[in-house]
Amino acid sequence: MKFPYRQEPSTPGPAHQNRTTVLRPRIRVRLFHEDRFIDLLALVDSGADDCLFPLEVATELGLPFKHKNENRYGGIGTGHITAVFTHVKINFAGEVAFPLYAGFSDAPSAVPILGQGGFFDRFDVTFRKRKKVIELKFTDPDPASFLLRS
């Protein structure tokens, strides 16, 4: 599967005075739970440990939570976020659908992220920024195995 990089607005600053747009590796995904679904543009992030989504997505899908399934993350800067994990189903471009153990966080400015756990461990991902394309090859031999490992 191939997905185009997306050109998104960027605010110029002292280091990049003329940069008004950036290319980002975002792909359209659909998250499901029971009879509800939501379409999102998710950032393909090789530096993220797990797949994370904004908490309002979980609310809209009516996802059940057990707060014992929390994980804390740090990243750029000194702040941390906490995500609560539960099971959903995810679909890419109507071609590949599988169960996903994903985190949901109420962190400010939270964006949907496809990270190492649940995404990179199921796909070979090739970033071709010069060609403005992300290539995905589904490699998980047993799509149900992720639920069993989580």
Secondary structure, DSSP 8 states (H G I E B T S, - for coil): -EEE-EEEE----SSSTT--EEEE-EEEEEEEETTEEEEEEEEE-TT-SB-EEEHHHHHHHT----TTSEEEEE-SSS-EEEEEEEEEEEEETTTEEEEEEEEEE--TT---EE-TBTTTTTEEEEEEGGGTEEEEEE--S-TTHHHHH-
